[in-house]
Amino acid sequence: MTDAVRVLVVDDHPVVRAGLQALLAGDAGIEVVGEAATAVEAVRQADAFRPDVVLMDLQLGDGVEGVEATRRLLALDTPPRVLVLTTYDADTDITRAIDAGATGYLLKAGPPEELFQAIRAAAQGKTMLSPEIASRLLQRSRAPEQSLSAREVEILELLAQGLGNKELAKKLFISEATVKTHLVHIYSKLGVDSRMAAVSAAVERRLIRLDGGPPR
């Protein structure tokens, strides 16, 4: 199997790792050379086994997320290609992974053939995205950027400080229902589905700063 694509499986769930190994074993052109549950293990094994492709989940066991693990892997002397394989499909997750250097982004709900094809493409340095992800990115690129209002930016800054809905309402002299309405609009404009993701997206787009200073 000298010509097989060498793969390292990184996922914090043992059952998922076992399932992926069993699935990939059915393709003679792919060889699983190791598995890891944490970012530290992933970097150690990648450095030792020199895989061509790393299948990377976004949530890992040691609290270091897959995006940071991707950055660490690509900093190795002989970096592998990183192919994200996850259940997370929020725009901010996709953008962060690709910005970190991931070669592709797949959803675990996809068919096996899609995974096999993506692994081979990644080994050749080609970008591979799940059809759902590719469609979303295309729609986003065609749609005009929705700007946040001054009040929405203010709410994001307070979210970054850890304030809850009741605290936000009290501080801004508005009702909790109004706070929730603002959050719905913020999530929609940023393409996210949680408070943490909204803050992360706002920081990445330089709409707010975590140190309390004005956006750069």
C-alpha positions as a Markdown table, in Angstrom:
| # | Residue | x | y | z |
|---|---|---|---|---|
| 1 | Met | 0.0 | 0.0 | 0.0 |
| 2 | Thr | 2.9 | 2.3 | -0.7 |
| 3 | Asp | 0.8 | 4.5 | -3.0 |
| 4 | Ala | -2.2 | 4.7 | -0.5 |
| 5 | Val | -3.1 | 8.0 | 1.0 |
| 6 | Arg | -1.9 | 8.0 | 4.6 |
| 7 | Val | -4.6 | 9.3 | 7.0 |
| 8 | Leu | -4.7 | 10.4 | 10.6 |
| 9 | Val | -8.2 | 10.4 | 12.2 |
| 10 | Val | -8.7 | 13.1 | 14.9 |
| 11 | Asp | -12.0 | 13.0 | 16.8 |
| 12 | Asp | -12.8 | 13.0 | 20.5 |
| 13 | His | -15.3 | 10.2 | 20.3 |
| 14 | Pro | -13.9 | 6.7 | 20.3 |
| 15 | Val | -16.9 | 5.2 | 18.5 |
| 16 | Val | -16.6 | 7.8 | 15.7 |
| 17 | Arg | -12.8 | 7.1 | 15.3 |
| 18 | Ala | -13.5 | 3.3 | 15.2 |
| 19 | Gly | -16.3 | 3.8 | 12.6 |
| 20 | Leu | -14.1 | 6.0 | 10.4 |
| 21 | Gln | -11.3 | 3.4 | 10.6 |
| 22 | Ala | -13.6 | 0.6 | 9.6 |
| 23 | Leu | -15.1 | 2.7 | 6.8 |
| 24 | Leu | -11.7 | 3.8 | 5.4 |
| 25 | Ala | -10.4 | 0.2 | 5.6 |
| 26 | Gly | -12.8 | -0.7 | 2.8 |
| 27 | Asp | -10.8 | 1.5 | 0.4 |
| 28 | Ala | -7.5 | 0.0 | -0.8 |
| 29 | Gly | -6.3 | 3.4 | -1.7 |
| 30 | Ile | -6.5 | 4.8 | 1.8 |
| 31 | Glu | -4.4 | 3.7 | 4.9 |
| 32 | Val | -5.2 | 4.9 | 8.4 |
| 33 | Val | -1.9 | 5.4 | 10.1 |
| 34 | Gly | -3.1 | 6.6 | 13.5 |
| 35 | Glu | -5.9 | 8.2 | 15.5 |
| 36 | Ala | -6.1 | 11.0 | 18.1 |
| 37 | Ala | -8.6 | 12.4 | 20.5 |
| 38 | Thr | -6.9 | 15.7 | 21.3 |
| 39 | Ala | -4.9 | 18.4 | 19.6 |
| 40 | Val | -1.7 | 17.4 | 21.5 |
| 41 | Glu | -2.1 | 13.8 | 20.4 |
| 42 | Ala | -2.8 | 14.9 | 16.8 |
| 43 | Val | 0.3 | 17.0 | 16.5 |
| 44 | Arg | 2.4 | 14.3 | 18.1 |
| 45 | Gln | 1.1 | 11.6 | 15.8 |
| 46 | Ala | 1.3 | 13.7 | 12.7 |
| 47 | Asp | 4.9 | 14.5 | 13.5 |
| 48 | Ala | 5.7 | 10.8 | 14.0 |
| 49 | Phe | 3.7 | 9.2 | 11.2 |
| 50 | Arg | 3.8 | 12.0 | 8.6 |
| 51 | Pro | 0.2 | 11.4 | 7.3 |
| 52 | Asp | -0.8 | 12.9 | 3.9 |
| 53 | Val | -4.2 | 13.9 | 5.3 |
| 54 | Val | -5.6 | 14.6 | 8.7 |
| 55 | Leu | -9.4 | 14.1 | 9.2 |
| 56 | Met | -10.2 | 16.8 | 11.8 |
| 57 | Asp | -13.2 | 17.2 | 14.0 |
| 58 | Leu | -13.9 | 20.8 | 15.4 |
| 59 | Gln | -14.4 | 19.8 | 19.0 |
| 60 | Leu | -11.6 | 17.9 | 20.7 |
| 61 | Gly | -11.2 | 16.2 | 24.1 |
| 62 | Asp | -8.5 | 18.5 | 25.6 |
| 63 | Gly | -10.5 | 21.7 | 25.1 |
| 64 | Val | -8.3 | 22.9 | 22.2 |
| 65 | Glu | -10.7 | 23.1 | 19.2 |
| 66 | Gly | -10.0 | 21.8 | 15.8 |
| 67 | Val | -9.3 | 25.2 | 14.3 |
| 68 | Glu | -6.3 | 25.7 | 16.6 |
| 69 | Ala | -5.2 | 22.1 | 16.1 |
| 70 | Thr | -5.2 | 22.8 | 12.4 |
| 71 | Arg | -2.9 | 25.7 | 12.9 |
| 72 | Arg | -0.5 | 23.6 | 15.0 |
| 73 | Leu | -0.5 | 20.8 | 12.4 |
| 74 | Leu | 0.3 | 23.2 | 9.6 |
| 75 | Ala | 3.2 | 24.7 | 11.6 |
| 76 | Leu | 5.0 | 21.3 | 11.5 |
| 77 | Asp | 8.1 | 20.9 | 9.4 |
| 78 | Thr | 6.3 | 18.5 | 7.2 |
| 79 | Pro | 2.6 | 19.6 | 7.5 |
| 80 | Pro | -0.2 | 17.4 | 6.4 |
| 81 | Arg | -3.3 | 18.5 | 4.5 |
| 82 | Val | -6.2 | 19.0 | 7.0 |
| 83 | Leu | -9.7 | 18.0 | 6.0 |
| 84 | Val | -12.4 | 19.0 | 8.5 |
| 85 | Leu | -15.0 | 16.4 | 9.1 |
| 86 | Thr | -17.6 | 17.6 | 11.5 |
| 87 | Thr | -21.3 | 18.1 | 12.3 |
| 88 | Tyr | -20.9 | 21.8 | 12.7 |
| 89 | Asp | -22.1 | 23.8 | 9.7 |
| 90 | Ala | -22.4 | 27.4 | 11.0 |
| 91 | Asp | -20.8 | 30.0 | 8.7 |
| 92 | Thr | -18.4 | 31.1 | 11.4 |
| 93 | Asp | -17.1 | 27.6 | 11.9 |
| 94 | Ile | -16.6 | 27.1 | 8.2 |
| 95 | Thr | -14.8 | 30.5 | 7.8 |
| 96 | Arg | -12.5 | 30.0 | 10.7 |
| 97 | Ala | -11.5 | 26.5 | 9.6 |
| 98 | Ile | -10.7 | 27.6 | 6.1 |
| 99 | Asp | -8.9 | 30.7 | 7.3 |
| 100 | Ala | -6.8 | 28.4 | 9.6 |
| 101 | Gly | -5.6 | 26.6 | 6.5 |
| 102 | Ala | -8.0 | 23.6 | 6.2 |
| 103 | Thr | -7.9 | 22.1 | 2.7 |
| 104 | Gly | -11.6 | 21.1 | 2.8 |
| 105 | Tyr | -14.7 | 21.0 | 4.9 |
| 106 | Leu | -17.1 | 18.0 | 5.1 |
| 107 | Leu | -20.2 | 17.2 | 7.1 |
| 108 | Lys | -20.4 | 13.8 | 8.8 |
| 109 | Ala | -23.8 | 13.3 | 7.4 |
| 110 | Gly | -22.4 | 13.0 | 3.9 |
| 111 | Pro | -22.0 | 9.7 | 1.9 |
| 112 | Pro | -18.9 | 7.6 | 2.2 |
| 113 | Glu | -18.0 | 8.2 | -1.5 |
| 114 | Glu | -17.8 | 11.9 | -0.8 |
| 115 | Leu | -15.3 | 11.3 | 2.0 |
| 116 | Phe | -13.1 | 9.0 | -0.1 |
| 117 | Gln | -13.1 | 11.5 | -2.9 |
| 118 | Ala | -12.3 | 14.4 | -0.5 |
| 119 | Ile | -9.4 | 12.5 | 1.0 |
| 120 | Arg | -7.8 | 11.9 | -2.4 |
| 121 | Ala | -8.4 | 15.5 | -3.4 |
| 122 | Ala | -6.9 | 16.8 | -0.2 |
| 123 | Ala | -3.8 | 14.7 | -0.6 |
| 124 | Gln | -3.3 | 16.4 | -3.9 |
| 125 | Gly | -3.8 | 19.9 | -2.4 |
| 126 | Lys | -7.3 | 20.3 | -3.9 |
| 127 | Thr | -10.1 | 22.0 | -2.0 |
| 128 | Met | -13.1 | 19.8 | -1.3 |
| 129 | Leu | -16.4 | 21.1 | 0.3 |
| 130 | Ser | -19.6 | 19.3 | 1.1 |
| 131 | Pro | -22.3 | 20.4 | -1.4 |
| 132 | Glu | -24.2 | 22.0 | 1.4 |
| 133 | Ile | -21.1 | 24.0 | 2.5 |
| 134 | Ala | -20.2 | 25.0 | -1.1 |
| 135 | Ser | -23.8 | 26.2 | -1.8 |
| 136 | Arg | -23.8 | 28.2 | 1.4 |
| 137 | Leu | -20.5 | 29.9 | 0.7 |
| 138 | Leu | -21.7 | 30.7 | -2.8 |
| 139 | Gln | -24.9 | 32.2 | -1.6 |
| 140 | Arg | -23.0 | 34.2 | 1.0 |
| 141 | Ser | -20.6 | 35.6 | -1.6 |
| 142 | Arg | -23.5 | 36.7 | -3.9 |
| 143 | Ala | -25.5 | 38.3 | -1.1 |
| 144 | Pro | -24.6 | 41.9 | 0.0 |
| 145 | Glu | -23.1 | 42.1 | 3.4 |
| 146 | Gln | -25.7 | 43.1 | 6.0 |
| 147 | Ser | -24.3 | 45.8 | 8.3 |
| 148 | Leu | -25.0 | 45.8 | 12.0 |
| 149 | Ser | -26.7 | 48.8 | 13.6 |
| 150 | Ala | -25.0 | 50.8 | 16.3 |
| 151 | Arg | -27.3 | 49.2 | 18.9 |
| 152 | Glu | -26.5 | 45.7 | 17.6 |
| 153 | Val | -22.8 | 46.4 | 17.9 |
| 154 | Glu | -23.4 | 47.7 | 21.4 |
| 155 | Ile | -25.2 | 44.5 | 22.3 |
| 156 | Leu | -22.3 | 42.4 | 20.9 |
| 157 | Glu | -19.8 | 44.3 | 23.0 |
| 158 | Leu | -21.9 | 43.6 | 26.1 |
| 159 | Leu | -22.2 | 39.9 | 25.1 |
| 160 | Ala | -18.4 | 39.8 | 24.9 |
| 161 | Gln | -18.4 | 40.9 | 28.6 |
| 162 | Gly | -20.6 | 37.9 | 29.5 |
| 163 | Leu | -23.9 | 39.7 | 30.1 |
| 164 | Gly | -27.1 | 37.7 | 30.0 |
| 165 | Asn | -30.4 | 38.9 | 28.5 |
| 166 | Lys | -31.7 | 40.3 | 31.7 |
| 167 | Glu | -28.5 | 42.2 | 32.4 |
| 168 | Leu | -28.5 | 43.5 | 28.8 |
| 169 | Ala | -32.1 | 44.7 | 29.1 |
| 170 | Lys | -31.4 | 46.5 | 32.4 |
| 171 | Lys | -28.2 | 48.1 | 31.1 |
| 172 | Leu | -29.8 | 49.3 | 27.8 |
| 173 | Phe | -33.1 | 50.2 | 29.4 |
| 174 | Ile | -35.1 | 47.9 | 27.0 |
| 175 | Ser | -37.2 | 44.8 | 27.5 |
| 176 | Glu | -35.8 | 41.3 | 27.4 |
| 177 | Ala | -38.1 | 40.7 | 24.4 |
| 178 | Thr | -36.4 | 43.5 | 22.6 |
| 179 | Val | -33.0 | 42.0 | 23.5 |
| 180 | Lys | -34.1 | 38.7 | 22.0 |
| 181 | Thr | -35.2 | 40.4 | 18.8 |
| 182 | His | -31.9 | 42.2 | 18.5 |
| 183 | Leu | -30.1 | 38.8 | 19.0 |
| 184 | Val | -32.2 | 37.2 | 16.2 |
| 185 | His | -31.2 | 40.0 | 13.8 |
| 186 | Ile | -27.5 | 39.8 | 14.9 |
| 187 | Tyr | -27.4 | 36.0 | 14.4 |
| 188 | Ser | -29.0 | 36.3 | 11.0 |
| 189 | Lys | -26.6 | 39.0 | 9.8 |
| 190 | Leu | -23.5 | 37.2 | 11.1 |
| 191 | Gly | -24.6 | 33.8 | 9.9 |
| 192 | Val | -24.3 | 32.2 | 13.4 |
| 193 | Asp | -26.6 | 30.4 | 15.8 |
| 194 | Ser | -25.2 | 31.2 | 19.3 |
| 195 | Arg | -24.0 | 34.0 | 21.5 |
| 196 | Met | -20.4 | 32.7 | 21.6 |
| 197 | Ala | -20.4 | 32.3 | 17.8 |
| 198 | Ala | -21.7 | 35.8 | 17.4 |
| 199 | Val | -19.0 | 37.3 | 19.5 |
| 200 | Ser | -16.3 | 35.3 | 17.7 |
| 201 | Ala | -17.6 | 36.4 | 14.3 |
| 202 | Ala | -17.8 | 40.0 | 15.4 |
| 203 | Val | -14.2 | 39.9 | 16.6 |
| 204 | Glu | -13.0 | 38.3 | 13.4 |
| 205 | Arg | -14.7 | 40.9 | 11.3 |
| 206 | Arg | -13.3 | 43.6 | 13.5 |
| 207 | Leu | -16.7 | 44.8 | 14.5 |
| 208 | Ile | -15.8 | 44.7 | 18.2 |
| 209 | Arg | -12.6 | 44.2 | 20.3 |
| 210 | Leu | -12.4 | 42.0 | 23.4 |
| 211 | Asp | -10.1 | 44.4 | 25.2 |
| 212 | Gly | -12.8 | 47.1 | 25.2 |
| 213 | Gly | -11.2 | 49.3 | 22.7 |
| 214 | Pro | -12.8 | 50.7 | 19.5 |
| 215 | Pro | -12.9 | 48.3 | 16.4 |
| 216 | Arg | -9.8 | 48.5 | 14.3 |
